[in-house]
Amino acid sequence: MPASPSPARLAAVDLLDQVVEQGRPLSETDRLDKLAPADRAAAQRLAADTLRGLERADRLLKPHLRKRPTPRVMNILRLGTVELCMGGAAHGVVSDCVDIAAAGKHTQGARGLVNAVLRKIAGEGVAAWGKLRVPRLPKWLREPLLAAWGPQTVAAMERAHFDGAPLDLTPKPGADLLALDGEALPTGSVRLRQAGQVSALPGFAEGDWWVQDAAAALPARLLGNVTGQSVLDMCAAPGGKTLQLAAAGAHVTALDLSEARLARVQENLDRTGLKATLVAGDALTHQGQYDAILLDVPCSATGTIRRHPDLPFAHEGERIADLIGLQSAMLDHALTLLKPGGRLVFATCSLIPDEGECQIDEALARHPDLKVLRPEAPWIEDSWRSDEGGLRLRPDFWAARGGMDGFYMALLQRG
């Protein structure tokens, strides 16, 4: 009988099969539900590291494979290659990968192949790893980004994606985060380089903070002082912006189409001791009047690849045209929900200008009484400002600090 492999490595291979072979994102899995928290975190990290380094792994493996093995065996080899090249102990990595192959009815015949190839990688591949090019984005995304930003910027984005992302936290006002030993960012977030299991960090159980990329925390800040105001978080889940607005003293209505996703928002509200009114409904038919609206529209999410390296494998941009139409319709409807003089922040975690800057240009043409307010805050850097008055954030910004998610945001007001 083969030895039992590490639960984390076995789960990570299962996740790779789901993403690479089935085109399903990592978020659509129950594979990790029965794992211990530490194993769950390790499996997610291993799968994400392998997806980031998949191009390099394939290049290293190719000379050692006379013919391409089955997808499952290929993913075992990829996982082992990436872990070895990132400093994993050769004996443990190779042994576990062999055991994963031995445990499968359709892969047990590849035990010898896995053992032989990974031993060669352990001996030769590690030195070659760093000489390979930074993995590139797929053509469906790389080509429009090249057209928008040029080759140097796209290469810098790809480097940021490959480097991955530290853990960013948004603190609740007055919370003491000194025990976390993180870096205080100029925008108010706290960044941890080595986080580990999130739920084990100081202050998690007490509700002192929530996980939120530093860039994702900025749209809510653009609304300014919302104390005592009625604010609609129009696409609320997973809830970071709802928590920000509630912590700032707003009367928040958190709207989302998914009741299951709203349940996650409620869990975070309960943990942090904050309050909001949760509404499950369609943003295109919602009614009401609000002092301010935060509209973080559904999008291609191409700005989040440094955190979600499965995204390029999960689709090929086939839904972007539909998303652009939905974004326009949601913005038009959101404007009808604003009280006179109210403010609206349009935001999207996309790197594609058609989902950001172009949306605002077209909205200004559709609505002659609409204007873009120039946001002013000490944390706004000049390089973030875009021609139409919004802010464009990119993964390669703050490179020395660990980057940020790609985001676009604009502060709007009707006359």
WOBEL-V77992 format. One record per helix or strand of 3 or more residues. SS is the DSSP state (h for helix, s for strand). FROM is the first residue (numbers start at 1). TO is the last residue. If there is no record, write none. Layout:
BEGIN
SS;FROM;TO  SS;FROM;TO
END
This chain:
BEGIN
h;7;22  h;37;52  h;54;62  h;71;85  h;90;103  h;108;129  h;139;149  h;151;163  s;167;171  h;178;180  s;189;192  h;198;200  s;209;211  h;218;222  s;230;233  h;240;247  s;251;256  h;259;272  s;277;280  s;290;296  h;302;304  h;311;314  h;320;336  s;338;348  h;353;355  h;357;366  s;370;373  h;382;384  s;391;393  h;399;401  s;407;414
END
